[in-house]
Amino acid sequence: MPAVTGLGSGLDIEGLVTGLINAESAPQLALFASRTEKATSLISGFGEISSSLASLQSSLTALESADTFGAVSASSSGATYATVSADPGAAEGSYSLEVTSLAERQSLVSGDFASTTTQVGTGTLTISLGTPTYNSAPADTTTYSSFSADSSITAIDVTISSGTDTLADVRDAINAATTLVTASLVKNGSNYKLLLSPTDSGVAKSLSVSVADTGDSSNTDNSGLSQLAFNNTTSNLSQVRAGSDAAFSINGMSLTSASNTLNDVIDGVDITLLQQTTSPVTITLANDFSVAETAVSAFVNAYNSYVSTHASLTDYNVSTGVSGALLGDFTARSIADKLRAQFSATIASATGTYASLSSIGVEVQTGGTLKLDTTQFQAAMTADRDSVQAIFVDRTSGGSTLSGLASTLDTLLDTFTSSTGTIKDRTDSIEDQMTEITADEIEFNRRMESLEARYRSQFNALDSLLAEITATQDYLTTALDQLPGFVQKPKD
């Protein structure tokens, strides 16, 4: 607001009021600003600490799992013939694999239809899955002499009604009724065929299709819905490929499988057969200690990142005179102390050759950071993998669970970072203080506004009084000048 001179006295009332209010309010407003800045810095600092602790906690997930320390690498000398993967804990070893034939899915195909909208017929298709016996005299591997349905699989009934009985409708109805069978349409020149296949490969997943034809009341002729019959009495569909099992050998032992994915032949190992081999393929399983080393290294890096964050927030730079946001803060110091204590504490789950981080190559450095000696770690894993695992992973002994370092740290970090943890409590307290500071500042400004109004009222009153005095003085001067014989003394 521009300065306004007192009309009666010439006083700079606005300047006087502003000066007085500024002199009285400036120190307190500076204090409010300082307290707010300090609280904001604390919250920001704890945000950084919380973030670094969350990253540290994430790094513990792999270390809490026995799979990390039991990782196994699996390789195939002929990846175009067979691929392999292994579960953690699978035994080391080498196997010779030969593939004679792959497992196949059966394929049944209908006769030709002029279009996809050609009506097939009405009635019910009953599809069963099981094992067929093929006719053998004369030699015939395309029609059934008998069929043994799999009792564990309920027969699939597909109802085809009038008005929804086109070739495309039949395909859609089969696919809607089950996931065990796939129906599709194949174009053959200008005509179309219905192709039926089981979802899974293997002899025991072959199809038998029986028909209850309501169109012409014949369930076996080659017209109407019975065109799709294929069982041990009727073969109106044609088998273009028989369901078959994979034939292979491992270390010279002949084996079969309904699937080309072998997940139970070697314990903990999955082998996928891709094609017939021309020479033996070697499957090799070996312990993969790199997985555990990567997990431990990630933990070390995450902890060191926290140490660096904590140091930057709690240090005082002598050369610049700048203090970290959490310098001297009890909560920040307590968190650091409790974490450091874990590296010297007894690990309940430890057993065997190794019982501490330092014994497997994880050393505490000057300044509180950790350092991983990968050579020492790999040597420890080679010598006694189970003992290294026991340092980090919980184990059971005598019916009790003994906590490993990873779960112990995880639990401790929860007390810091959870929604009810130490950091949340501390930041809630700071936010409460900020609310109080804001309320105090609002109340102070209200009081200053009231004081300003009072000052302005007082100065305006003074201005009026001075104006009256001046007016009286001017009146008296004029009156005296008019008295006969009165000569006003000139001013110096």
Backbone hydrogen bonds, N-H to C=O, Kabsch-Sander energy under -0.5 kcal/mol:
donor,donor_aa,acceptor,acceptor_aa,energy
6,G,11,L,-5.4
10,G,6,G,-2.0
13,I,4,V,-0.6
13,I,11,L,-1.7
14,E,4,V,-1.1
16,L,12,D,-2.4
17,V,13,I,-2.9
18,T,14,E,-2.7
19,G,15,G,-2.3
20,L,16,L,-2.4
21,I,17,V,-2.7
22,N,18,T,-2.8
23,A,19,G,-2.3
24,E,20,L,-1.8
25,S,21,I,-2.7
26,A,22,N,-2.4
29,L,25,S,-2.8
30,A,26,A,-2.4
31,L,27,P,-1.8
32,F,28,Q,-2.4
33,A,29,L,-2.4
34,S,30,A,-2.5
35,R,31,L,-2.7
36,T,32,F,-2.4
37,E,33,A,-2.5
38,K,34,S,-2.3
39,A,35,R,-2.3
40,T,36,T,-2.6
41,S,37,E,-2.3
42,L,38,K,-2.1
43,I,39,A,-2.3
44,S,40,T,-2.4
45,G,41,S,-2.7
46,F,42,L,-2.7
47,G,43,I,-1.8
48,E,44,S,-1.9
49,I,45,G,-2.3
50,S,46,F,-2.8
51,S,47,G,-2.1
52,S,48,E,-2.2
53,L,49,I,-2.3
54,A,50,S,-2.1
55,S,51,S,-1.8
56,L,52,S,-1.9
57,Q,53,L,-2.5
58,S,54,A,-2.1
59,S,55,S,-1.6
60,L,56,L,-0.6
60,L,57,Q,-1.1
61,T,58,S,-1.2
63,L,59,S,-0.6
64,E,60,L,-1.4
64,E,61,T,-0.6
65,S,62,A,-1.2
68,T,65,S,-1.0
69,F,65,S,-0.6
69,F,66,A,-0.6
70,G,66,A,-1.3
71,A,68,T,-0.6
73,S,286,A,-3.3
75,S,284,T,-2.3
77,S,282,T,-2.0
81,Y,78,G,-1.9
82,A,78,G,-2.2
83,T,272,T,-1.9
85,S,270,D,-2.3
87,D,268,G,-3.5
89,G,70,G,-3.3
90,A,87,D,-1.8
93,G,285,L,-2.0
95,Y,283,I,-2.9
97,L,95,Y,-0.6
97,L,281,V,-3.2
98,E,249,S,-2.3
100,T,98,E,-0.6
100,T,247,A,-2.5
101,S,247,A,-1.9
104,E,244,S,-1.7
107,S,241,R,-2.6
108,L,196,L,-2.8
109,V,238,S,-2.7
110,S,194,L,-2.1
113,F,192,Y,-2.1
118,T,115,S,-1.2
120,V,165,D,-3.5
121,G,165,D,-0.8
123,G,160,I,-2.5
124,T,212,A,-1.9
125,L,158,V,-2.8
126,T,210,S,-3.0
127,I,125,L,-0.6
127,I,156,I,-3.0
128,S,126,T,-0.5
128,S,208,S,-2.6
130,G,206,S,-2.2
131,T,148,S,-2.6
133,T,146,S,-2.7
135,N,143,T,-2.2
140,D,135,N,-1.2
144,Y,231,N,-0.5
145,S,133,T,-3.8
146,S,133,T,-1.5
148,S,131,T,-3.0
149,A,147,F,-0.7
150,D,129,L,-3.1
151,S,149,A,-0.7
153,I,150,D,-1.8
154,T,152,S,-0.5
156,I,127,I,-3.1
157,D,155,A,-0.6
158,V,125,L,-3.0
158,V,156,I,-0.5
159,T,157,D,-0.5
160,I,123,G,-3.2
161,S,159,T,-0.6
164,T,161,S,-1.8
167,L,118,T,-1.6
168,A,116,T,-2.4
170,V,166,T,-2.5
171,R,167,L,-2.0
172,D,168,A,-2.4
173,A,169,D,-2.6
174,I,170,V,-2.2
175,N,171,R,-2.2
176,A,172,D,-2.0
177,A,173,A,-1.3
178,T,174,I,-1.2
182,T,197,S,-3.3
184,S,195,L,-2.0
186,V,193,K,-2.6
188,N,191,N,-3.6
189,G,187,K,-0.6
190,S,188,N,-0.6
191,N,188,N,-2.2
192,Y,113,F,-2.8
193,K,186,V,-2.5
195,L,184,S,-3.2
195,L,193,K,-0.5
196,L,108,L,-3.2
196,L,194,L,-0.5
197,S,182,T,-1.9
199,T,180,L,-2.9
202,G,104,E,-2.3
202,G,244,S,-0.7
205,K,202,G,-1.4
206,S,130,G,-1.6
206,S,203,V,-1.5
208,S,128,S,-2.1
209,V,230,F,-3.6
210,S,126,T,-2.6
210,S,208,S,-0.6
212,A,124,T,-2.5
213,D,211,V,-0.6
214,T,122,T,-1.4
214,T,212,A,-0.7
215,G,122,T,-1.0
217,S,213,D,-0.6
219,N,217,S,-0.5
226,S,223,S,-0.8
227,Q,224,G,-1.7
228,L,225,L,-2.1
229,A,226,S,-1.6
230,F,209,V,-2.8
231,N,234,T,-3.4
236,N,229,A,-1.8
237,L,229,A,-1.5
238,S,109,V,-3.0
240,V,107,S,-2.0
240,V,238,S,-0.8
241,R,107,S,-1.4
244,S,104,E,-1.5
246,A,257,S,-3.6
247,A,101,S,-2.1
248,F,255,L,-2.4
249,S,98,E,-2.6
250,I,253,M,-1.9
251,N,96,S,-3.2
253,M,250,I,-2.0
254,S,252,G,-0.6
255,L,248,F,-3.6
257,S,246,A,-1.6
262,L,260,N,-0.7
262,L,271,I,-4.0
263,N,261,T,-0.9
269,V,266,I,-2.2
270,D,85,S,-2.9
271,I,262,L,-2.4
271,I,269,V,-0.5
272,T,83,T,-2.6
273,L,260,N,-3.4
273,L,271,I,-0.6
274,L,81,Y,-3.4
275,Q,81,Y,-1.3
277,T,99,V,-1.6
281,V,97,L,-3.1
283,I,95,Y,-3.4
283,I,281,V,-0.6
284,T,75,S,-2.5
284,T,282,T,-0.5
285,L,93,G,-3.2
286,A,73,S,-2.4
288,D,71,A,-3.0
289,F,287,N,-0.7
291,V,288,D,-0.9
293,E,289,F,-2.2
294,T,290,S,-2.5
295,A,291,V,-1.9
296,V,292,A,-2.6
297,S,293,E,-2.7
298,A,294,T,-2.2
299,F,295,A,-1.8
300,V,296,V,-2.5
301,N,297,S,-2.6
302,A,298,A,-2.2
303,Y,299,F,-2.6
304,N,300,V,-2.5
305,S,301,N,-2.0
306,Y,302,A,-1.8
307,V,303,Y,-2.5
308,S,304,N,-2.3
309,T,305,S,-2.3
310,H,306,Y,-3.2
311,A,307,V,-2.5
312,S,308,S,-2.2
313,L,309,T,-1.4
314,T,310,H,-1.2
315,D,311,A,-1.3
317,N,322,V,-2.8
318,V,316,Y,-0.8
321,G,317,N,-2.6
322,V,317,N,-0.6
324,G,315,D,-2.5
326,L,313,L,-2.9
327,L,324,G,-1.7
329,D,326,L,-2.3
333,R,329,D,-2.0
334,S,330,F,-2.7
335,I,331,T,-2.2
336,A,332,A,-1.9
337,D,333,R,-2.4
338,K,334,S,-2.3
339,L,335,I,-2.0
340,R,336,A,-2.5
341,A,337,D,-2.0
342,Q,338,K,-0.8
342,Q,339,L,-1.0
343,F,339,L,-0.6
343,F,340,R,-1.2
344,S,341,A,-1.1
345,A,341,A,-0.8
348,A,346,T,-0.7
349,S,403,S,-1.6
350,A,347,I,-1.1
351,T,354,Y,-0.5
354,Y,351,T,-0.6
360,I,356,S,-0.5
360,I,357,L,-1.4
361,G,358,S,-1.1
362,V,357,L,-2.5
363,E,361,G,-0.8
363,E,371,K,-2.5
365,Q,369,T,-3.8
368,G,365,Q,-2.4
371,K,363,E,-2.1
373,D,361,G,-3.0
373,D,371,K,-0.6
374,T,372,L,-1.0
377,F,373,D,-2.3
378,Q,374,T,-2.7
379,A,375,T,-2.0
380,A,376,Q,-2.1
381,M,377,F,-2.4
382,T,378,Q,-2.2
383,A,379,A,-2.3
384,D,380,A,-2.8
385,R,381,M,-0.6
388,V,384,D,-1.8
389,Q,385,R,-2.6
390,A,386,D,-2.0
391,I,387,S,-0.8
391,I,388,V,-1.0
392,F,388,V,-0.8
392,F,389,Q,-1.0
393,V,389,Q,-3.2
395,R,402,L,-2.0
397,S,400,S,-3.0
400,S,397,S,-1.8
402,L,395,R,-3.7
402,L,400,S,-0.6
403,S,401,T,-0.5
405,L,391,I,-2.7
406,A,392,F,-1.0
407,S,392,F,-0.7
408,T,404,G,-2.1
409,L,405,L,-2.8
410,D,406,A,-2.3
411,T,407,S,-2.5
412,L,408,T,-2.2
413,L,409,L,-3.1
414,D,410,D,-1.7
415,T,411,T,-1.2
415,T,412,L,-0.6
416,F,412,L,-0.7
416,F,413,L,-0.9
417,T,413,L,-2.8
418,S,414,D,-2.1
421,G,418,S,-1.8
422,T,415,T,-2.9
423,I,416,F,-1.8
424,K,416,F,-0.5
425,D,421,G,-2.3
426,R,422,T,-2.4
427,T,423,I,-2.8
428,D,424,K,-2.5
429,S,425,D,-2.0
430,I,426,R,-2.1
431,E,427,T,-2.6
432,D,428,D,-2.1
433,Q,429,S,-1.9
434,M,430,I,-2.4
435,T,431,E,-2.1
436,E,432,D,-2.1
437,I,433,Q,-2.7
438,T,434,M,-2.5
439,A,435,T,-2.3
440,D,436,E,-2.9
441,E,437,I,-2.6
442,I,438,T,-2.4
443,E,439,A,-2.3
444,F,440,D,-2.5
445,N,441,E,-2.7
446,R,442,I,-2.0
447,R,443,E,-2.1
448,M,444,F,-2.4
449,E,445,N,-2.3
450,S,446,R,-2.0
451,L,447,R,-2.6
452,E,448,M,-2.8
453,A,449,E,-2.1
454,R,450,S,-2.0
455,Y,451,L,-2.9
456,R,452,E,-2.7
457,S,453,A,-2.1
458,Q,454,R,-2.7
459,F,455,Y,-2.9
460,N,456,R,-2.2
461,A,457,S,-2.1
462,L,458,Q,-2.4
463,D,459,F,-2.8
464,S,460,N,-2.4
465,L,461,A,-2.5
466,L,462,L,-2.8
467,A,463,D,-2.0
468,E,464,S,-2.2
469,I,465,L,-2.6
470,T,466,L,-2.6
471,A,467,A,-2.4
472,T,468,E,-2.7
473,Q,469,I,-2.6
474,D,470,T,-2.4
475,Y,471,A,-2.0
476,L,472,T,-2.8
477,T,473,Q,-2.4
478,T,474,D,-2.0
479,A,475,Y,-2.6
480,L,476,L,-2.7
481,D,477,T,-1.9
482,Q,478,T,-0.9
482,Q,479,A,-0.6
483,L,480,L,-1.3
486,F,483,L,-1.6
487,V,485,G,-0.7
488,Q,486,F,-0.6
